[in-house]
Amino acid sequence: MTTFRITTVLRGLVLLALASLLAPLAAGDDPEPAPPAIRTLTANVRYGTARDGAHAWPLRRELALSTLEAARPDVLGLQEALRFQVDEVRARFPHHLVIGEGRDGGDRGEWTALLVDGRRFTVRAAGTFRLAPEDKLGAVG
């Protein structure tokens, strides 16, 4: 290879390197960083007073709670949880706010609770609406 050809190749590589370094500057503003991911999880915990034999809540509590904890959700939805189960889950997620109520109103009945990490989110409003008419509190549907 001649000296002329080596010099030409080297100049080309230097220009390519400079172009790759300067290209982001020519494109304008840096792109905005992607927002952090939101971890969501929903779990049907099955009501804790069910006569489920080997699958009764006291026998599966620790596995259920440690599984939820390991997932580290920012937003956690609970289905069929009774108030004491919501409280047990909440104890494992001290920064989460509890939104929801029991199916039979207030603390009564099975919950479809939402636990939201208060370090990441501000809950500005919350409420419960039912698919059944208001005069049928606790109705299925």
RAMOTA-V222566 format. One record per backbone hydrogen bond with DSSP energy under -1.0 kcal/mol. CO is the residue of the C=O (numbers start at 0). NH is the residue of the N-H. E is the energy in kcal/mol with one decimal. If there is no record, write none. Layout:
BEGIN
co=CO nh=NH e=E
co=CO nh=NH e=E
END
This chain:
BEGIN
co=1 nh=5 e=-2.3
co=2 nh=6 e=-2.5
co=3 nh=7 e=-2.2
co=4 nh=8 e=-2.3
co=5 nh=9 e=-2.6
co=6 nh=10 e=-2.5
co=7 nh=11 e=-2.2
co=8 nh=12 e=-2.3
co=9 nh=13 e=-2.5
co=10 nh=14 e=-2.6
co=11 nh=15 e=-2.2
co=12 nh=16 e=-2.5
co=13 nh=17 e=-2.5
co=14 nh=18 e=-2.5
co=15 nh=19 e=-2.1
co=16 nh=20 e=-1.7
co=17 nh=21 e=-2.5
co=18 nh=22 e=-1.8
co=21 nh=25 e=-1.7
co=22 nh=26 e=-1.3
co=38 nh=73 e=-2.6
co=38 nh=74 e=-2.1
co=40 nh=76 e=-3.1
co=42 nh=78 e=-2.5
co=46 nh=49 e=-1.5
co=49 nh=51 e=-1.7
co=51 nh=54 e=-2.6
co=52 nh=55 e=-1.8
co=55 nh=58 e=-1.4
co=55 nh=59 e=-1.2
co=56 nh=60 e=-2.0
co=59 nh=63 e=-2.7
co=60 nh=64 e=-3.0
co=61 nh=65 e=-2.6
co=62 nh=66 e=-2.1
co=63 nh=67 e=-2.2
co=64 nh=68 e=-2.5
co=65 nh=69 e=-2.3
co=66 nh=70 e=-1.2
co=68 nh=71 e=-1.1
co=73 nh=116 e=-2.8
co=74 nh=40 e=-1.8
co=75 nh=114 e=-3.3
co=76 nh=42 e=-2.7
co=78 nh=44 e=-1.8
co=80 nh=110 e=-3.5
co=81 nh=85 e=-2.3
co=82 nh=86 e=-2.5
co=83 nh=87 e=-1.8
co=84 nh=88 e=-2.5
co=85 nh=89 e=-2.8
co=86 nh=90 e=-1.8
co=88 nh=91 e=-1.2
co=92 nh=95 e=-2.0
co=94 nh=117 e=-2.9
co=96 nh=115 e=-2.3
co=98 nh=113 e=-2.8
co=101 nh=104 e=-1.9
co=104 nh=107 e=-1.9
co=105 nh=101 e=-3.9
co=107 nh=103 e=-1.7
co=109 nh=102 e=-2.2
co=110 nh=80 e=-1.2
co=112 nh=77 e=-3.1
co=113 nh=98 e=-2.9
co=114 nh=75 e=-2.9
co=115 nh=96 e=-3.2
co=116 nh=119 e=-1.1
co=116 nh=120 e=-2.2
co=132 nh=135 e=-2.1
co=135 nh=138 e=-2.7
END
